[in-house]
Amino acid sequence: MQRRRLSDDLAHADVRLAAALMDAIGAPDFARQLLDAVQPTLPASHCTIFGLRSNGRVDAISTASGVGEVATLTAVDYIRLGFDRKDTNMVWLARRKPGARRQFWLSHQLADDVADEAYRRVCYGETGIRERLSWLALWPDGLRVAVSLYRNHSFADYTPADFDWAGAQVALVATALVRHARLTPGAQPATGVPRDRMAHLPARERQLMACVLAGQTTRQAAQKMGISLTTALTYRYRAFQRLGVRNHRELLGLLDAAGSAGR
């Protein structure tokens, strides 16, 4: 595992990447647009953005895969199985103390360096990931973020030139991400679940949430909706992200809070 401190400097930011990130801010597919934007210079197969809040809660802010929903489904397992406690990025960020200024690092990890067998199998082995390059950021208010670009075995190894280019973009990516989080309800802590937010979920996500709230399991909901379990898990993950919750218990708690506030 290699990690190096980066400067808070926009002087060498890529203008083309900056333009793409301006379009990505506030969009539901931030990670997708970021992944597409870096492809000409820093090609990657997957992108994940995880946030670690000052209370220790880990959220998947956005995910994207070059093909299919691999990154999204893996993020579901990452949160569900508590792999954030095995992830060297998140463990290291959790131990860092905030300072007066935002802090940036670049991290690189090979799949073979992942110590926990289950974490390595689910998040690297089953998805064919060989290595991960990450931007790590810590803000004075305690918010910590890891933006990772993964390469599977169809890609070449990351090179020193890749590290240099990525290091020059960290301030730009972090600035765009913070702005995105402020504009996107699912990317920041929710204080309630207003009825209009539930009503404005896409139709299939709203249908799945209705099944969940009726006490059905995701598998039962998938059977009722006539979709695969994989598709149902994707709908659930996306709906939870839009609503700012991680699991059924948090969803019920926020609905109860919103209901109490409205009485």
N, C-alpha and C positions, 0 to 999 in steps of 0.2 A: 504494500500500500504506500503510494507516494502522494505527498501533499505539499503545496507551496503557497506562501502568502502572496497576494496580488495587490497592486496599487489601486486606489480609488481615482481612476483617471479615464476620461472619455476621449483623450487626444487621438488615440489610434483606433477608435471604434469604426467598424465597417459601415459606410453610408448606406449600402444596399440592405444590410441587416437592420439598420435603424429604421429604414422605410417600411420594411416588412413588419417589424415589431410595433410600429405605430398603428398598422392595420389590425394587429393581433390583440391590442389592448381592449379589453371588454368583450372580446369574442368568446363564444363557448368552446372554441377549439384552439386555444392559445398554444398549447404544446404542438399541435399539428402544424400551425403556421410557423412556429419556431423551427421545427424539424425540417420543413420544406425550405425555409430561408437559409439554413446552414448547409444544405446538401451540396451546393457547388464548391464550397471550401472545406467543409468538415462533414462529409457524408456519414450518416448513421442510420441504423435500422429502427431504433426506438428512442423515445424521449419520455422522461417522467419528471414531474415537479412535485416534490413533497415539502410541506411546511411543518415546522416544529414550533409550537406556540410556547409561551413562557410557562404555561401550566402543565407542559409535558405532552399535550395532545398532538398527535401526528395526523395530518390531513393530506390526501392526494389532491393537489390543486388542479392539475391537468396532466393528461397522458396522451401519447400518440404512437402509432406503429406505422412502418412503411407499408405494410399490408395487413389488413384485418384488424382485430381488436386485441391482439396479444398483450400489448402494454396495459390496456384497461383491465383486462381480466387478471393479469398478474398483480396489478395494484390492489385489486379486490382481495386476493389471497395475502398480499404483503401486509395489509391492514388487519385482516381477519385473523391471521396466524401470528401476529405480533412480531413480524420480522424486523420492524423498526428497531427493536431492542437488540437485534443481531447485526444490523447494518452499521458498518464502521463510520459512514458519513453521519448518520443521525446520532450515534453514540458520541462521536467526537464533538459534533455541534452542541449537543446537550451539555457538555462539560465546559464549553467556552463561556467566558463571562463577557457580557456586553460592555462596550466602551463608549466614549463620547462620540465616536464616529462609526459609520458602518464599516464592516470588515469583510474582505473577500479572500477566498482561497481557490485553488484549482486542485482537484483530487483525481487520481487515476488508480483503478483497481482491476486486476485480472480475475476471471472466474475462479481460477485455481487458488487464489489468495483468500477466498471466502471460507472461513473456518467452520461455520455451522453447516452440517450436511444437508439438513432439510431446506434451509434458506438457499443454499447453493443449487440444490436440485430444482426447486420450484421456480426461482427467479432467474436462474442462469442455465442450468442443464436442460430443462424441459422447453425452454424458449430458444435454445441454441446461442445464447449470449456468450461471447468470449471475453469482452472487456467493457469497462465503463469509465467515461470521462465526465467529471462533475464540476459545476460551478457551485461553490458553497458561500453563503452570505449570512451575516449576522448584523442586525440593526440595533441601535441603542435601546429600543423599547423591548428587546428580548426576542423578537421574531427571528427565526432561523429558517433558511430555505436551502434545499439541495436540488439543483437542476442538472439532470444527468442525460448524457447522450451515450447510447449503447451501440456496440457493433457486434453483429453475429459473425459466424464463420465465413460468410460470403464477402466480408469486407477485409481490407488490409489492416494491419496493426496501426494504432495511433503512432505518430512520429513526433520528434521534437518540434517540427514546424507546426504540427497540429496544436501542440500544447501552447506554443507562442501565440498563435492566432486566437485560440480560445481565451487565453489570459488577457488579451487586449480587449475582449468583448464583455468581460464580466460586469463592469459598471453599467454598460448599456443594457444588458439583459436584466440585471437586478432592478434598475430604475423602471424599466417597462413592466416588470413583474409586479412591483409594488403598486404601480398605478392600476394595473389590471386587477389586483386583489381588492383595491378600494372600490372599483366599479362593478365587481362581480360578486353577488351575494354568496354563491357557493364557495368562493375562495377566501372567505373571512368568517369569523365566528358569528353565528346567528343568535339573535336575542329573542326570537320567536318565529313562528311560521304563519305569517298572515295567510288568510284564505286565498287572496289573489295570487300568491306565489305558488300554491298548490294547484290552483286553477289554470295557471299559465304553463304548467309542465306540458311537454309534448304528449299527444294523446296516448301513445302506448306506455310511456312512463307513468302517466296519471292512472291508467288502467291497472298497471302492476302495483302502484302504491295503494289503490283501492283494495286489491286482493290482500296485500300485506297488512293493511289496517283492519281487514276483516278476519285476521288471524290465520291466513293461509301461509304455508311455507313458500319459498321461491319456486321449488319444484312443483308444488301444487298449482301455483299461479301460472307457471309455464304450460302445464297441461291444460288448464282452463283457457288460456289465451291461444293455444295451438302453436306454441313456439318452442324452440329448444331451450334447455336449461342454460346453455351458454348465453343465448340472446337475452333471456330473462335476467341473468346476473349482470349483463351489461346495462340493461334498462334500470335495474335497481341501483347500480353504482352511479349512473349519471343522475338519476333522480335525487339520491342522497346528496350528491355534490351540489346540485342546484339548491337544495333545501338547507345545506350547511350542517348535515348530520352524518354520523358514521354508522349507525346501527338502528335497529328497531326501537330499542329502549330510548335512545336520544330523540328519535322522531316522536314517540308518544309523549315524552317529557316536554318537548317544545310545543306540541299541539295542545297539551294541557295548559302550558303557560300562556299561549296565545288565547286560549278559550277563557282563562281566568281574567286576562287583561281586558277582554272584550265585554265582560259582565259588569 
